[in-house]
Structures are given as structure tokens and as C-alpha cells.
Amino acid sequence: MLLIMFTAVAAVIFLRFIIQKSFSLGDNIVSFLMNTFYLRDREALMIYQYAFLNNIEFITLIVILIFLVISLRLTISWFTKYFDEVSAGMDKLVGKSDDEITLSPELDFMENKLNQIKNNLEKQKKAVLDAEQRKNDLVVYLAHDIKTPLTSVIGYLSLLDEASDMPPKQKAKYVGITLEKAYRLEQLINEFFEITRFNLQTIVLNKVKINLLFMLQQMADEFYPMLTPQEKRVSVNVPDGLTLWGDADKLARVFNNILKNAIAYSYENSVIDISAQQQDENIMITFTNQGHPIPREKLETIFEKFFRLDTSRSTHTGGAGLGLAIAKEIINAHGGNIFVQSHTEKTVFTVVLPQKQEKDKLSA
């Protein structure tokens, strides 16, 4: 901009000098009058004297104004061209065009920035659409799954209601099946609530001092009924007295989700190992199970909402796909980290948590 102003001022000074000082310009005007209007030399010179020379300041001003208007027009056109290019690029940014944004070489920095924003917006849009599609598919799946246990509950209750003289053994069998299906129905309904609440909840932590060995042993005992049918077992290897600060209920939910996943996808007659150790100011907790490895492409999305390893939607392993996503949210709220590694016939979920509360760190 400064260069343009400097050029304009220099041009104005030059024009003024040419108009006022150049004798050849006056000679040309006199010659023009003589040749065009057949005037004598004295008459042409007089006209030049009164019409041009005496009004040289006014003529100079007019010429300078014309030059400035033209220069301003060219300058505005020059800037407008770039604004038009940026505007067209913005249209592509907010539109549905898949083409890359291209601008003049002088606007390379703006072109790169706009293309970067465009790529980020496309990734975010795709992620939102994928999540919405998975959510819609899941709602359809759960609606279908709810119908099955509900039909069984109604059917067995109808049999019990109609056959009042049913043998006690058969009656007990039907009651047991009905109760099992009712529990499954309750689980599916709870998953519906998880779907609607997941994005609305703000995780609030009520931290207390936790005896990690006691918590993990108690949790392993609670899963005994799930382990027995396939002769699986859980081995807890945690040093006695190892403690951490955290929300006991929410961390229990995390460990339950991970252990449930390990039980569902481990081999029969296998051992699921739960270990913990202190590393610097953190505690590392690992859940290791023997089973088919998780494919590499699924490792990257396993902690996303509505992701399910079991695409067949088995009633024994199928869930809403929220367990690991919620686990990650809870661990992040604790200032920790959770990740998974899967190798040949072995999968390891690792949870890293700070051992001490923030105020303890400050006073230490």
C-alpha cells in the first residue's frame, strides 16, 4: 500500500512538471491550432496564451485528478480481484464442493489456511455423520433385541397364568427363564438411557482414598457367575496397601466395563490377569486376557461412542457400545489415560491414574 501511494505522488509531481515546464507541449498546441483551424501564428499563440497558459494551474489540477481517479480505480480493481478470490474460496469452504480452494500465488498463505479449515470441517462432518449413523443403527438393533426377551416374558407368563396346575419343577423352570429374560430386558432399557444421557452428562468426581486390591478382588468375585460356565477365572495381582485417590463408583464402572469386555472375548478355560503397580506418581492397572486379537483398524476406534467389537450383536456380548467410551471419559476426568494393545492371542487394556490428589501434590 505504501509503495502504491509513493508511486502515485511521484507520478503527480512528474505530470505537473511536464504540463507546466515542457515548452514542446505549448509548441504542439499552437501547431495543432494552426493546422486544424487554419489560424495565423499570432492568433494561435494568443489562443494558447489565454486558453491554456493562463489556466495552467486549473488544467494541471484536472489532469492530476484524472490520473488519481484512474490510479485509484486500478488499485481498487487490483484489491477487489483478491477479495473476489477469497470470497469464492469461502463459498467453496461452506459449500459442498470437493474441489480444493485455489487462489493467486500472492495469496498462498490464505489458500493453505482455507484448505486446512476445509479439510478439518470435512473430517468433523464425516465423524458426526458416522456417529449419527452408528447411533441410529444401534437404536434399531436394540429395538429389535428388546422385542425378543419381551416376547419370551409375555409367553412364559401367559403359560404360568393359564396352567394353574403346572408341576412345581416345570413352574420353577419357567419362572427362572422369565426372570432371566426380564433381566436382559432391563439391561437393554438401561442401554437406551445410556445413549440419551451420554452427551448430556457432566462427569462430577467425588474423590476418596481407594484400596485398589480390595476393590479389584471384590469386583472379580462379583463376576464369578459369568466366569464359571466357561471355566474362566480372574487372577488379581496387586500389591497390598496400594491406594489411589479417585471416585470409587465411577472407577468401579470403568474396571467393570473392561473386565466384562475381557470375559466376553477371552478363550474358554483361560485366565484373565488384573495387575497393578506404581510408576513414579502414577498407578498402572492392566487387564490381560487370552483371546483373538483385536484388528488394528478397530484399535483406533474402540473407545469411540457406539463402537462394538461384536458386529453380530450376540445377546451375551452385545451392548450399546458405550462401555469403553464412558470408561475413557471417566479416566480422562481423573487426569489419567486408557489405551489398549492387542497381539497374537493376547489383549491388554491399560489404565494409568495419578496416585495422589492434586492438593496432596501441592503439600508434598
C-alpha positions as CSV (number, residue, x, y, z in Angstrom):
1,M,0.0,0.0,0.0
2,L,2.8,2.4,0.8
3,L,4.5,1.6,-2.5
4,I,1.3,2.5,-4.4
5,M,1.0,5.8,-2.6
6,F,4.6,6.7,-3.2
7,T,4.2,5.8,-6.9
8,A,1.1,8.0,-7.2
9,V,2.8,11.0,-5.6
10,A,5.8,10.7,-7.8
11,A,3.6,10.4,-10.9
12,V,1.6,13.5,-9.9
13,I,4.9,15.6,-9.5
14,F,6.1,14.4,-12.8
15,L,2.9,15.3,-14.6
16,R,2.9,18.7,-13.0
17,F,6.4,19.3,-14.3
18,I,5.6,18.1,-17.8
19,I,2.5,20.3,-18.1
20,Q,4.0,23.4,-16.6
21,K,7.6,23.3,-17.8
22,S,7.6,21.5,-21.1
23,F,7.8,24.0,-24.0
24,S,7.3,21.3,-26.6
25,L,3.8,20.8,-25.3
26,G,3.0,24.5,-25.9
27,D,4.5,24.4,-29.4
28,N,2.4,21.3,-30.2
29,I,-0.8,23.0,-29.1
30,V,0.0,26.1,-31.2
31,S,0.8,23.9,-34.2
32,F,-2.4,21.9,-33.7
33,L,-4.5,25.1,-33.7
34,M,-2.8,26.4,-36.8
35,N,-3.1,23.2,-38.8
36,T,-6.6,22.4,-37.7
37,F,-8.3,25.8,-37.8
38,Y,-6.0,27.5,-40.3
39,L,-5.1,30.2,-37.9
40,R,-2.1,32.5,-38.2
41,D,0.9,32.1,-35.9
42,R,0.0,35.1,-33.8
43,E,-3.7,34.1,-33.4
44,A,-2.8,30.6,-32.4
45,L,-0.3,31.8,-29.9
46,M,-2.8,34.2,-28.4
47,I,-5.4,31.5,-28.0
48,Y,-2.8,29.3,-26.4
49,Q,-1.8,32.2,-24.1
50,Y,-5.4,32.9,-22.9
51,A,-6.9,29.4,-23.1
52,F,-4.1,27.3,-21.8
53,L,-1.1,29.1,-20.4
54,N,-3.2,31.5,-18.2
55,N,-5.2,28.4,-16.9
56,I,-2.3,26.1,-16.5
57,E,-2.9,25.6,-12.7
58,F,-6.5,24.6,-13.4
59,I,-5.5,22.3,-16.3
60,T,-2.8,20.7,-14.2
61,L,-5.3,20.1,-11.4
62,I,-7.8,18.5,-13.8
63,V,-5.1,16.2,-15.3
64,I,-3.8,15.2,-11.9
65,L,-7.4,14.4,-10.7
66,I,-8.0,12.3,-13.8
67,F,-4.7,10.5,-13.2
68,L,-5.6,9.9,-9.5
69,V,-9.1,8.6,-10.4
70,I,-7.6,6.2,-12.9
71,S,-4.9,5.1,-10.4
72,L,-7.5,4.6,-7.7
73,R,-9.7,2.7,-10.0
74,L,-6.8,0.4,-11.0
75,T,-5.8,0.0,-7.3
76,I,-9.3,-0.9,-6.2
77,S,-9.7,-3.4,-9.1
78,W,-6.4,-4.9,-8.0
79,F,-7.6,-5.4,-4.4
80,T,-11.1,-6.4,-5.5
81,K,-9.7,-9.2,-7.5
82,Y,-8.1,-10.7,-4.4
83,F,-11.3,-10.1,-2.4
84,D,-13.3,-11.9,-5.1
85,E,-10.9,-14.8,-5.0
86,V,-11.1,-15.1,-1.2
87,S,-14.9,-14.8,-1.4
88,A,-15.0,-17.6,-3.9
89,G,-12.8,-19.7,-1.7
90,M,-15.1,-19.0,1.3
91,D,-18.1,-20.2,-0.9
92,K,-16.2,-23.4,-1.5
93,L,-15.5,-23.7,2.2
94,V,-19.1,-23.5,3.2
95,G,-20.5,-25.3,0.1
96,K,-20.5,-28.9,-0.9
97,S,-17.7,-28.6,-3.4
98,D,-15.0,-31.3,-3.2
99,D,-12.5,-29.2,-5.2
100,E,-9.5,-27.7,-3.4
101,I,-9.5,-23.9,-3.0
102,T,-7.1,-22.2,-5.4
103,L,-6.0,-18.6,-5.1
104,S,-3.4,-16.3,-6.7
105,P,0.3,-17.1,-5.9
106,E,0.3,-13.9,-3.8
107,L,-2.4,-15.4,-1.5
108,D,-0.6,-18.8,-0.9
109,F,-0.8,-18.4,2.8
110,M,-4.6,-17.7,2.7
111,E,-5.1,-20.7,0.2
112,N,-3.3,-23.1,2.6
113,K,-5.3,-21.8,5.6
114,L,-8.6,-22.1,3.8
115,N,-7.8,-25.7,2.5
116,Q,-6.8,-26.7,6.0
117,I,-10.0,-25.4,7.5
118,K,-12.0,-27.1,4.7
119,N,-10.3,-30.4,5.4
120,N,-10.9,-30.1,9.1
121,L,-14.6,-29.3,8.6
122,E,-15.0,-32.2,6.2
123,K,-13.4,-34.6,8.8
124,Q,-15.7,-33.3,11.6
125,K,-18.7,-33.5,9.4
126,K,-17.9,-37.1,8.4
127,A,-17.2,-38.0,12.1
128,V,-20.6,-36.6,13.1
129,L,-22.4,-38.4,10.3
130,D,-20.7,-41.7,11.1
131,A,-21.5,-41.3,14.8
132,E,-25.2,-40.5,14.0
133,Q,-25.4,-43.4,11.6
134,R,-24.0,-45.8,14.2
135,K,-26.4,-44.4,16.8
136,N,-29.4,-44.8,14.5
137,D,-28.3,-48.4,13.6
138,L,-27.8,-49.2,17.3
139,V,-31.3,-47.9,18.2
140,V,-32.7,-50.1,15.5
141,Y,-30.7,-53.1,16.8
142,L,-31.7,-52.5,20.4
143,A,-35.4,-52.1,19.5
144,H,-35.2,-55.4,17.7
145,D,-33.3,-57.0,20.6
146,I,-35.9,-55.7,23.1
147,K,-38.7,-57.4,21.3
148,T,-37.1,-60.9,21.7
149,P,-36.9,-61.0,25.6
150,L,-40.2,-59.2,25.9
151,T,-41.9,-61.8,23.7
152,S,-40.4,-64.5,25.9
153,V,-41.5,-62.8,29.1
154,I,-45.1,-62.4,27.9
155,G,-45.1,-66.0,26.6
156,Y,-43.9,-67.7,29.8
157,L,-46.1,-65.5,32.0
158,S,-49.1,-66.5,29.8
159,L,-48.3,-70.2,30.3
160,L,-47.9,-69.7,34.1
161,D,-51.2,-67.8,34.2
162,E,-53.1,-70.3,32.1
163,A,-51.8,-73.5,33.7
164,S,-52.5,-73.1,37.4
165,D,-51.9,-76.9,38.0
166,M,-48.4,-76.8,36.4
167,P,-45.9,-79.1,38.1
168,P,-43.7,-77.2,40.6
169,K,-40.5,-78.3,38.8
170,Q,-41.7,-77.0,35.4
171,K,-43.2,-73.9,37.0
172,A,-39.8,-73.1,38.6
173,K,-38.1,-73.6,35.2
174,Y,-40.5,-71.2,33.5
175,V,-40.1,-68.6,36.3
176,G,-36.3,-68.8,36.0
177,I,-36.4,-68.3,32.2
178,T,-38.8,-65.4,32.6
179,L,-36.6,-63.8,35.2
180,E,-33.5,-64.2,33.0
181,K,-35.3,-62.6,30.1
182,A,-36.6,-59.8,32.3
183,Y,-33.0,-59.0,33.4
184,R,-32.0,-59.0,29.8
185,L,-34.8,-56.6,29.0
186,E,-33.8,-54.3,31.9
187,Q,-30.2,-54.3,30.6
188,L,-31.3,-53.2,27.1
189,I,-33.6,-50.5,28.5
190,N,-30.6,-49.2,30.6
191,E,-28.6,-49.1,27.4
192,F,-31.2,-46.9,25.9
193,F,-30.9,-44.5,28.8
194,E,-27.1,-44.5,28.4
195,I,-27.5,-43.4,24.8
196,T,-29.7,-40.4,25.6
197,R,-27.6,-39.4,28.7
198,F,-24.1,-39.9,27.4
199,N,-23.8,-36.4,25.7
200,L,-25.8,-34.6,28.4
201,Q,-23.8,-35.7,31.5
202,T,-21.0,-33.7,33.0
203,I,-18.8,-36.0,35.0
204,V,-18.5,-34.8,38.6
205,L,-16.0,-36.7,40.7
206,N,-16.3,-37.4,44.4
207,K,-12.7,-38.5,45.2
208,V,-11.9,-40.7,48.2
209,K,-8.9,-42.8,49.1
210,I,-9.3,-46.2,47.4
211,N,-7.8,-49.6,48.5
212,L,-7.1,-50.9,45.0
213,L,-6.6,-54.5,45.9
214,F,-9.8,-54.7,47.8
215,M,-11.8,-53.0,45.0
216,L,-10.4,-55.3,42.3
217,Q,-10.8,-58.5,44.3
218,Q,-14.4,-57.6,45.2
219,M,-15.1,-56.9,41.5
220,A,-13.6,-60.2,40.4
221,D,-15.8,-62.0,42.9
222,E,-18.9,-60.3,41.5
223,F,-18.1,-61.7,38.1
224,Y,-17.9,-65.3,39.3
225,P,-21.3,-66.4,37.9
226,M,-20.2,-65.2,34.4
227,L,-16.8,-66.9,34.6
228,T,-17.9,-70.4,35.9
229,P,-19.9,-71.6,32.8
230,Q,-16.8,-71.4,30.5
231,E,-14.4,-72.3,33.3
232,K,-12.6,-68.9,33.2
233,R,-11.1,-67.3,36.2
234,V,-9.7,-63.9,37.2
235,S,-6.2,-63.5,38.8
236,V,-5.7,-60.3,40.8
237,N,-2.1,-59.3,41.3
238,V,-2.0,-56.1,43.2
239,P,0.5,-55.1,46.0
240,D,-1.2,-55.0,49.4
241,G,-1.7,-51.4,50.6
242,L,-1.6,-49.8,47.1
243,T,-4.0,-46.8,47.2
244,L,-5.1,-44.0,44.9
245,W,-7.4,-41.0,45.0
246,G,-10.5,-41.3,42.8
247,D,-14.2,-41.6,42.5
248,A,-14.8,-45.2,43.7
249,D,-18.1,-45.7,42.0
250,K,-17.0,-44.3,38.6
251,L,-13.7,-46.2,38.7
252,A,-15.6,-49.4,39.6
253,R,-17.7,-48.8,36.5
254,V,-14.5,-48.4,34.4
255,F,-13.0,-51.6,35.7
256,N,-16.3,-53.5,35.3
257,N,-16.6,-52.4,31.7
258,I,-13.1,-53.5,30.9
259,L,-13.4,-56.8,32.8
260,K,-16.8,-57.5,31.2
261,N,-15.2,-57.0,27.7
262,A,-12.2,-59.3,28.7
263,I,-14.6,-62.0,29.8
264,A,-16.7,-61.8,26.7
265,Y,-13.8,-62.1,24.2
266,S,-11.5,-64.5,26.0
267,Y,-11.0,-68.2,25.4
268,E,-12.6,-70.9,27.5
269,N,-10.5,-72.3,30.3
270,S,-8.4,-69.1,30.3
271,V,-7.1,-66.8,33.0
272,I,-7.8,-63.1,32.9
273,D,-5.0,-61.3,34.7
274,I,-5.5,-58.0,36.6
275,S,-2.3,-56.4,37.7
276,A,-1.3,-53.0,39.2
277,Q,1.9,-51.3,40.1
278,Q,3.2,-47.9,41.0
279,Q,5.2,-46.0,38.4
280,D,6.6,-42.6,39.7
281,E,3.5,-40.7,40.8
282,N,1.1,-42.8,38.8
283,I,-0.6,-46.2,39.2
284,M,-0.7,-48.5,36.1
285,I,-3.5,-51.1,36.1
286,T,-3.6,-53.8,33.3
287,F,-6.3,-56.2,32.3
288,T,-4.9,-59.0,30.2
289,N,-7.0,-61.7,28.5
290,Q,-6.2,-64.6,26.1
291,G,-8.3,-64.4,23.0
292,H,-8.4,-63.5,19.4
293,P,-6.5,-60.2,18.8
294,I,-8.4,-57.0,18.0
295,P,-7.8,-55.9,14.4
296,R,-5.5,-52.9,14.1
297,E,-8.1,-50.8,12.4
298,K,-10.6,-51.4,15.3
299,L,-8.0,-50.5,17.9
300,E,-8.1,-46.8,16.7
301,T,-11.9,-46.6,17.3
302,I,-12.5,-48.9,20.2
303,F,-13.0,-46.0,22.6
304,E,-15.5,-44.2,20.4
305,K,-19.2,-43.9,21.2
306,F,-21.4,-46.8,19.9
307,F,-18.4,-48.8,18.7
308,R,-18.9,-52.6,19.1
309,L,-16.3,-55.3,18.6
310,D,-19.1,-57.8,18.2
311,T,-20.9,-56.9,15.0
312,S,-23.1,-60.0,15.2
313,R,-24.9,-58.4,18.2
314,S,-24.8,-61.5,20.3
315,T,-27.1,-61.2,23.3
316,H,-24.2,-62.4,25.5
317,T,-21.6,-60.0,24.3
318,G,-23.6,-57.3,22.5
319,G,-24.1,-53.9,24.3
320,A,-24.7,-50.4,23.3
321,G,-21.1,-49.8,22.6
322,L,-20.8,-47.2,25.3
323,G,-18.9,-49.0,28.0
324,L,-15.4,-48.3,26.8
325,A,-16.3,-44.8,25.6
326,I,-17.7,-43.9,29.0
327,A,-14.6,-45.5,30.6
328,K,-12.3,-43.2,28.7
329,E,-14.4,-40.2,29.7
330,I,-14.1,-41.1,33.4
331,I,-10.4,-41.8,33.2
332,N,-9.8,-38.5,31.4
333,A,-11.7,-36.7,34.1
334,H,-9.3,-38.2,36.7
335,G,-6.4,-36.8,34.7
336,G,-5.3,-40.3,33.6
337,N,-5.1,-42.3,30.4
338,I,-6.5,-45.5,29.0
339,F,-5.3,-47.5,26.0
340,V,-5.3,-51.0,24.5
341,Q,-2.7,-53.2,22.9
342,S,-3.6,-56.4,21.1
343,H,-1.2,-59.1,19.9
344,T,-1.4,-62.7,18.9
345,E,-3.9,-64.3,21.3
346,K,-3.5,-61.6,23.9
347,T,-5.2,-58.3,24.5
348,V,-4.1,-55.8,27.2
349,F,-6.1,-52.8,28.4
350,T,-4.0,-50.4,30.4
351,V,-5.3,-47.7,32.8
352,V,-2.9,-45.0,34.1
353,L,-4.1,-43.0,37.1
354,P,-2.4,-40.4,39.3
355,Q,-1.9,-41.9,42.7
356,K,-2.4,-38.7,44.7
357,Q,-5.0,-36.0,44.9
358,E,-3.9,-32.6,43.5
359,K,-3.9,-30.9,47.0
360,D,-1.7,-33.8,48.2
361,K,0.8,-33.0,45.4
362,L,0.9,-29.3,46.4
363,S,1.6,-30.1,50.1
364,A,4.1,-32.8,49.4
